[in-house]
Amino acid sequence: MTVQLDKKQNSSTPALVSPTLPPQELHLDRPLKLGVMASGSGTNFEVLAQAIRDKKLNAQIQVLIYNNPEAKVKERAEKWGIPAVLLDHRAFKRREDLDRAIVEVLQQRQVEWVIMAGWMRIVTPVLLEAFANRVINIHPSLLPSFKGVRAVEQALEAGVKITGCTVHIATLDVDSGPILMQAAVPILPDDTPQTLHERIQVQEHRIFPVAIALAAKKFGT
């Protein structure tokens, strides 16, 4: 596959986003009730909040769950007036115990779809079975290539010419599961992990809200 860049566009713009669907095919009859899980700065969280405000995604964020007390995503949630709950993974002996606490919060908030927006913990059957086919993850590579936390570095080390991002339904296997949407990002000769990650993030922000709507249409609202 050859990616041709339009010289009038920024180099972060991919020639391929798949699938491409007209807006009317992603219309949702009622708002999705989302629970967002994040561990870091929360840029993808804010993109979802913005898309909802701009009526590009018919949804509402019921709660943000974060596991790192220092995570900047908490401040973003406060700015948007979205309830935030800290569940520090260090306070739980087992991953399953953390996930039970997560499920309890999500169910209390009547969450229908769980969105992992930079959630840096491996989830267990406790969460995945409570929200079967309703846990969505975003990952900075074209899965199934370059799974794990160093996806951007792996792509550079492998010498590939194209990478990107993937939104998928989460399963027990890390960074696996049915793919909802992908965006391709060319790797430039002078790319560093930081510059490449920044350009991938541009496309993450582009496809994340659309992929959530697509999941709701595919698996039921």
DOGU-590497 format. One record per residue: residue number from 0; residue in one letter; chain; y, z, x negated of N, C-alpha, C in turn. Coordinates in steps of 0.1 Angstrom, whole numbers, plus 5000, padded with zeros to 4 digits. Layout:
<pts>
    k  r  c  n.c2  n.c3  n.c1  ca.c2  ca.c3  ca.c1  c.c2  c.c3  c.c1
  NUM  A  A     Y     Z     X      Y      Z      X     Y     Z     X
...
</pts>
This chain:
<pts>
    k  r  c  n.c2  n.c3  n.c1  ca.c2  ca.c3  ca.c1  c.c2  c.c3  c.c1
    0  M  A  4988  5000  4991   5000   5000   5000  5012  5000  4991
    1  T  A  5022  4992  4994   5034   4991   4987  5046  4996  4995
    2  V  A  5053  5005  4990   5065   5010   4997  5077  5003  4992
    3  Q  A  5085  4996  5001   5097   4990   4998  5109  4998  5002
    4  L  A  5118  5002  4993   5129   5010   4997  5141  5001  5000
    5  D  A  5147  5004  5011   5160   4998   5015  5171  5003  5005
    6  K  A  5177  4994  4998   5187   4998   4988  5199  5005  4995
    7  K  A  5201  5002  5008   5212   5008   5015  5209  5023  5019
    8  Q  A  5197  5027  5018   5193   5040   5022  5191  5049  5010
    9  N  A  5191  5062  5012   5188   5072   5002  5174  5070  4997
   10  S  A  5171  5073  4985   5158   5071   4980  5148  5081  4986
   11  S  A  5153  5091  4993   5143   5100   4999  5138  5095  5012
   12  T  A  5143  5084  5017   5139   5078   5029  5126  5070  5027
   13  P  A  5115  5073  5034   5103   5066   5032  5103  5053  5040
   14  A  A  5095  5044  5035   5093   5031   5043  5082  5033  5054
   15  L  A  5075  5045  5053   5064   5047   5063  5064  5061  5068
   16  V  A  5066  5062  5081   5063   5074   5089  5053  5070  5099
   17  S  A  5042  5078  5100   5032   5074   5109  5026  5086  5116
   18  P  A  5025  5085  5129   5028   5074   5138  5043  5074  5141
   19  T  A  5047  5062  5145   5061   5060   5150  5060  5058  5165
   20  L  A  5067  5066  5173   5066   5066   5187  5080  5066  5193
   21  P  A  5081  5059  5204   5094   5059   5211  5096  5073  5218
   22  P  A  5109  5077  5218   5112   5091   5223  5106  5094  5237
   23  Q  A  5105  5084  5246   5100   5087   5259  5085  5091  5259
   24  E  A  5078  5087  5249   5064   5091   5248  5062  5105  5243
   25  L  A  5073  5111  5239   5072   5125   5234  5079  5135  5244
   26  H  A  5083  5129  5255   5090   5138   5265  5080  5148  5270
   27  L  A  5085  5161  5271   5077   5172   5276  5083  5177  5289
   28  D  A  5074  5179  5299   5079   5183   5312  5084  5197  5312
   29  R  A  5079  5205  5304   5084   5219   5303  5085  5224  5289
   30  P  A  5093  5234  5286   5095   5239   5273  5082  5245  5267
   31  L  A  5079  5242  5255   5068   5249   5248  5072  5262  5243
   32  K  A  5064  5272  5244   5067   5286   5239  5061  5287  5225
   33  L  A  5070  5287  5215   5065   5287   5201  5066  5300  5194
   34  G  A  5057  5303  5186   5058   5314   5177  5058  5309  5162
   35  V  A  5068  5312  5155   5069   5306   5141  5066  5317  5131
   36  M  A  5058  5312  5121   5054   5321   5110  5059  5315  5097
   37  A  A  5067  5323  5089   5073   5318   5077  5073  5329  5066
   38  S  A  5073  5325  5054   5073   5335   5043  5085  5334  5033
   39  G  A  5093  5323  5035   5103   5321   5025  5117  5319  5030
   40  S  A  5124  5308  5026   5138   5306   5029  5140  5302  5044
   41  G  A  5130  5295  5050   5131   5292   5064  5138  5280  5068
   42  T  A  5138  5270  5059   5145   5257   5062  5138  5250  5074
   43  N  A  5125  5250  5074   5118   5243   5085  5120  5251  5098
   44  F  A  5120  5264  5097   5123   5272   5109  5137  5268  5115
   45  E  A  5147  5267  5106   5160   5264   5112  5160  5249  5117
   46  V  A  5153  5240  5111   5152   5227   5116  5147  5227  5130
   47  L  A  5137  5235  5133   5131   5236   5147  5141  5242  5156
   48  A  A  5148  5252  5152   5158   5258   5161  5169  5248  5164
   49  Q  A  5173  5240  5154   5184   5230   5156  5179  5219  5165
   50  A  A  5166  5215  5163   5161   5204   5172  5160  5209  5186
   51  I  A  5157  5221  5188   5156   5227   5202  5170  5227  5208
   52  R  A  5180  5232  5200   5194   5232   5205  5199  5218  5209
   53  D  A  5195  5209  5200   5200   5195   5202  5192  5187  5213
   54  K  A  5183  5194  5219   5174   5188   5230  5165  5177  5224
   55  K  A  5162  5178  5212   5153   5168   5206  5138  5173  5207
   56  L  A  5137  5186  5209   5123   5192   5212  5125  5202  5223
   57  N  A  5117  5199  5234   5117   5208   5246  5108  5220  5243
   58  A  A  5115  5230  5237   5107   5242   5234  5117  5254  5233
   59  Q  A  5111  5266  5231   5119   5277   5228  5111  5286  5218
   60  I  A  5117  5292  5208   5110   5300   5198  5110  5314  5203
   61  Q  A  5099  5319  5207   5097   5332   5213  5099  5343  5202
   62  V  A  5094  5341  5190   5095   5351   5179  5093  5344  5166
   63  L  A  5098  5350  5156   5095   5347   5142  5088  5358  5136
   64  I  A  5076  5355  5129   5069   5365   5122  5070  5361  5107
   65  Y  A  5074  5371  5099   5075   5369   5085  5068  5380  5077
   66  N  A  5063  5377  5065   5054   5387   5058  5061  5392  5045
   67  N  A  5072  5386  5042   5079   5390   5029  5092  5397  5033
   68  P  A  5094  5410  5030   5106   5417   5034  5119  5410  5029
   69  E  A  5118  5403  5018   5130   5397   5012  5132  5383  5016
   70  A  A  5124  5378  5025   5124   5364   5030  5138  5361  5037
   71  K  A  5144  5350  5032   5157   5346   5038  5156  5341  5052
   72  V  A  5143  5338  5057   5142   5333   5070  5146  5343  5080
   73  K  A  5145  5356  5077   5150   5367   5086  5165  5365  5090
   74  E  A  5173  5362  5080   5187   5359   5082  5189  5347  5091
   75  R  A  5181  5337  5089   5183   5325   5098  5179  5329  5112
   76  A  A  5169  5337  5114   5165   5341   5128  5176  5349  5134
   77  E  A  5182  5358  5127   5193   5366   5132  5205  5357  5136
   78  K  A  5208  5346  5128   5219   5337   5131  5216  5330  5144
   79  W  A  5204  5327  5147   5200   5319   5159  5197  5328  5171
   80  G  A  5197  5341  5169   5195   5351   5179  5180  5351  5183
   81  I  A  5171  5348  5174   5157   5348   5177  5150  5361  5171
   82  P  A  5142  5368  5179   5136   5380   5175  5127  5377  5163
   83  A  A  5128  5386  5153   5120   5385   5141  5112  5398  5138
   84  V  A  5099  5396  5135   5090   5408   5133  5085  5407  5119
   85  L  A  5086  5417  5111   5080   5418   5098  5066  5423  5099
   86  L  A  5057  5416  5093   5043   5420   5092  5039  5418  5077
   87  D  A  5042  5428  5069   5040   5427   5055  5025  5427  5052
   88  H  A  5020  5416  5046   5006   5415   5043  5001  5426  5034
   89  R  A  5010  5432  5026   5006   5443   5017  5001  5456  5024
   90  A  A  5005  5457  5037   5002   5469   5045  4988  5467  5051
   91  F  A  4981  5456  5049   4968   5454   5056  4958  5452  5045
   92  K  A  4946  5459  5048   4935   5458   5038  4928  5445  5038
   93  R  A  4928  5438  5049   4920   5426   5050  4929  5415  5057
   94  R  A  4926  5403  5054   4934   5392   5061  4932  5392  5076
   95  E  A  4919  5396  5080   4917   5397   5094  4925  5407  5101
   96  D  A  4928  5418  5094   4936   5429   5100  4951  5424  5102
   97  L  A  4956  5416  5092   4969   5410   5094  4969  5401  5106
   98  D  A  4959  5392  5107   4959   5382   5117  4958  5389  5131
   99  R  A  4951  5400  5132   4950   5407   5145  4964  5412  5149
  100  A  A  4971  5417  5139   4985   5422   5142  4994  5410  5146
  101  I  A  4992  5398  5140   4999   5386   5143  4996  5382  5157
  102  V  A  4983  5381  5161   4979   5377   5174  4985  5386  5185
  103  E  A  4985  5399  5182   4991   5409   5191  5005  5406  5194
  104  V  A  5013  5404  5184   5027   5401   5185  5029  5387  5193
  105  L  A  5021  5377  5189   5023   5364   5196  5019  5365  5211
  106  Q  A  5009  5372  5214   5005   5373   5228  5015  5382  5236
  107  Q  A  5020  5392  5230   5031   5400   5236  5043  5391  5240
  108  R  A  5046  5381  5231   5057   5373   5234  5053  5360  5242
  109  Q  A  5041  5360  5247   5036   5348   5255  5037  5335  5248
  110  V  A  5034  5335  5235   5034   5323   5227  5022  5314  5230
  111  E  A  5025  5301  5231   5015   5291   5234  5011  5283  5221
  112  W  A  5021  5280  5213   5018   5273   5200  5023  5281  5188
  113  V  A  5015  5281  5178   5018   5288   5166  5022  5278  5155
  114  I  A  5034  5280  5150   5039   5270   5140  5040  5277  5126
  115  M  A  5032  5272  5117   5033   5278   5103  5043  5269  5095
  116  A  A  5055  5275  5093   5066   5268   5087  5068  5274  5073
  117  G  A  5059  5271  5064   5060   5277   5051  5054  5291  5051
  118  W  A  5043  5293  5058   5035   5305   5058  5025  5305  5046
  119  M  A  5027  5314  5037   5020   5314   5024  5008  5324  5024
  120  R  A  5001  5325  5035   4989   5333   5036  4978  5324  5042
  121  I  A  4966  5326  5038   4954   5320   5044  4951  5326  5057
  122  V  A  4950  5319  5067   4947   5324   5080  4932  5325  5083
  123  T  A  4928  5333  5092   4913   5335   5095  4910  5331  5109
  124  P  A  4897  5332  5112   4892   5328   5126  4899  5337  5136
  125  V  A  4904  5349  5133   4910   5358   5142  4922  5351  5149
  126  L  A  4930  5344  5141   4942   5337   5146  4938  5323  5152
  127  L  A  4929  5316  5144   4926   5302   5148  4918  5302  5162
  128  E  A  4910  5312  5164   4902   5312   5177  4911  5317  5188
  129  A  A  4921  5326  5185   4930   5330   5196  4939  5319  5201
  130  F  A  4942  5310  5192   4950   5298   5195  4943  5285  5191
  131  A  A  4932  5283  5197   4924   5271   5193  4931  5258  5195
  132  N  A  4931  5250  5184   4938   5238   5184  4953  5239  5187
  133  R  A  4959  5251  5185   4973   5253   5188  4980  5260  5176
  134  V  A  4975  5259  5164   4981   5263   5152  4985  5251  5144
  135  I  A  4998  5249  5141   5002   5237   5134  5008  5241  5121
  136  N  A  5005  5234  5110   5009   5236   5097  5016  5224  5091
  137  I  A  5026  5226  5082   5032   5215   5075  5029  5217  5060
  138  H  A  5026  5206  5053   5022   5207   5039  5029  5196  5031
  139  P  A  5034  5199  5019   5041   5189   5011  5033  5179  5003
  140  S  A  5024  5172  5010   5016   5161   5003  5010  5153  5014
  141  L  A  5005  5141  5010   4998   5133   5020  4983  5137  5020
  142  L  A  4980  5147  5028   4967   5152   5029  4957  5140  5033
  143  P  A  4945  5141  5028   4938   5152   5021  4941  5154  5006
  144  S  A  4950  5146  5001   4953   5148   4986  4962  5160  4984
  145  F  A  4960  5167  4973   4969   5177   4968  4970  5189  4977
  146  K  A  4959  5196  4980   4960   5208   4988  4965  5220  4980
  147  G  A  4969  5231  4986   4972   5243   4979  4987  5244  4977
  148  V  A  4990  5255  4969   5004   5259   4968  5012  5250  4958
  149  R  A  5005  5243  4949   5011   5235   4939  5010  5220  4942
  150  A  A  5012  5217  4954   5010   5203   4959  5019  5193  4952
  151  V  A  5032  5197  4950   5042   5188   4944  5039  5186  4929
  152  E  A  5036  5197  4923   5032   5196   4908  5019  5188  4906
  153  Q  A  5010  5190  4915   4997   5182   4914  5000  5167  4915
  154  A  A  5008  5164  4924   5011   5149   4925  5018  5144  4913
  155  L  A  5027  5151  4907   5033   5147   4894  5023  5146  4883
  156  E  A  5015  5156  4882   5005   5156   4871  4995  5145  4873
  157  A  A  4992  5141  4885   4982   5131   4887  4988  5117  4884
  158  G  A  5001  5116  4884   5007   5103   4881  5007  5093  4893
  159  V  A  5005  5098  4905   5006   5090   4917  5020  5085  4919
  160  K  A  5021  5074  4926   5035   5068   4928  5040  5071  4942
  161  I  A  5032  5076  4950   5036   5079   4964  5030  5093  4968
  162  T  A  5038  5102  4973   5033   5114   4979  5040  5115  4993
  163  G  A  5042  5127  4998   5049   5129   5010  5046  5142  5017
  164  C  A  5045  5142  5030   5043   5155   5037  5034  5152  5049
  165  T  A  5027  5162  5054   5018   5161   5065  5019  5173  5075
  166  V  A  5020  5170  5087   5019   5180   5098  5005  5178  5104
  167  H  A  4998  5190  5105   4984   5189   5110  4980  5202  5118
  168  I  A  4970  5201  5125   4964   5212   5132  4956  5220  5122
  169  A  A  4959  5233  5121   4952   5241   5110  4938  5244  5114
  170  T  A  4929  5244  5104   4915   5248   5105  4912  5258  5095
  171  L  A  4899  5263  5094   4895   5273   5084  4897  5268  5070
  172  D  A  4894  5255  5068   4896   5250   5054  4911  5248  5052
  173  V  A  4915  5253  5040   4929   5253   5037  4935  5239  5036
  174  D  A  4946  5237  5043   4953   5224   5043  4944  5213  5048
  175  S  A  4936  5216  5058   4927   5206   5064  4930  5207  5079
  176  G  A  4923  5197  5086   4924   5197   5101  4930  5184  5106
  177  P  A  4929  5181  5118   4934   5168   5124  4949  5166  5120
  178  I  A  4952  5154  5115   4965   5151   5111  4973  5146  5123
  179  L  A  4985  5151  5124   4994   5147   5135  5004  5136  5131
  180  M  A  5010  5138  5119   5020   5129   5115  5022  5131  5100
  181  Q  A  5025  5119  5093   5028   5120   5079  5040  5111  5076
  182  A  A  5047  5115  5065   5058   5106   5059  5056  5104  5045
  183  A  A  5057  5092  5040   5056   5089   5026  5069  5090  5018
  184  V  A  5068  5095  5006   5079   5097   4997  5076  5091  4984
  185  P  A  5083  5081  4979   5080   5075   4966  5084  5086  4955
  186  I  A  5076  5085  4944   5079   5094   4932  5086  5085  4922
  187  L  A  5098  5090  4919   5107   5083   4910  5104  5086  4895
  188  P  A  5107  5077  4886   5103   5080   4872  5108  5093  4866
  189  D  A  5120  5097  4870   5126   5109   4864  5124  5121  4873
  190  D  A  5115  5121  4882   5113   5132   4891  5108  5145  4884
  191  T  A  5114  5156  4889   5108   5169   4885  5103  5175  4897
  192  P  A  5095  5186  4896   5090   5193   4908  5101  5196  4918
  193  Q  A  5113  5200  4913   5124   5204   4921  5130  5192  4929
  194  T  A  5132  5181  4922   5138   5169   4928  5129  5163  4938
  195  L  A  5116  5163  4934   5106   5157   4943  5105  5166  4956
  196  H  A  5104  5179  4954   5102   5188   4965  5114  5187  4975
  197  E  A  5126  5185  4969   5138   5184   4978  5137  5171  4986
  198  R  A  5132  5160  4981   5132   5148   4988  5120  5148  4999
  199  I  A  5110  5155  4995   5099   5157   5005  5104  5166  5017
  200  Q  A  5112  5176  5013   5117   5185   5024  5126  5177  5034
  201  V  A  5133  5167  5029   5141   5158   5038  5132  5153  5049
  202  Q  A  5120  5148  5045   5111   5142   5054  5103  5152  5063
  203  E  A  5101  5164  5057   5095   5174   5065  5104  5177  5077
  204  H  A  5117  5178  5074   5126   5182   5085  5127  5170  5095
  205  R  A  5124  5158  5091   5125   5147   5099  5113  5147  5109
  206  I  A  5101  5150  5104   5089   5148   5112  5084  5160  5120
  207  F  A  5088  5172  5115   5082   5184   5120  5084  5186  5135
  208  P  A  5096  5185  5141   5098   5186   5155  5090  5176  5163
  209  V  A  5090  5163  5158   5083   5152   5165  5068  5155  5165
  210  A  A  5063  5160  5154   5048   5163   5153  5044  5174  5163
  211  I  A  5053  5183  5165   5050   5194   5174  5049  5189  5189
  212  A  A  5059  5180  5192   5058   5174   5205  5046  5165  5207
  213  L  A  5042  5158  5196   5030   5150   5196  5018  5158  5199
  214  A  A  5017  5170  5192   5006   5178   5194  5004  5183  5208
  215  A  A  5016  5187  5214   5015   5191   5228  5011  5180  5237
  216  K  A  5015  5168  5235   5010   5157   5243  4995  5154  5241
  217  K  A  4991  5156  5229   4977   5152   5225  4967  5163  5230
  218  F  A  4971  5176  5228   4962   5187   5231  4965  5194  5243
  219  G  A  4976  5190  5250   4980   5197   5263  4991  5207  5261
  220  T  A  5001  5207  5270   5012   5216   5269  5008  5230  5275
</pts>
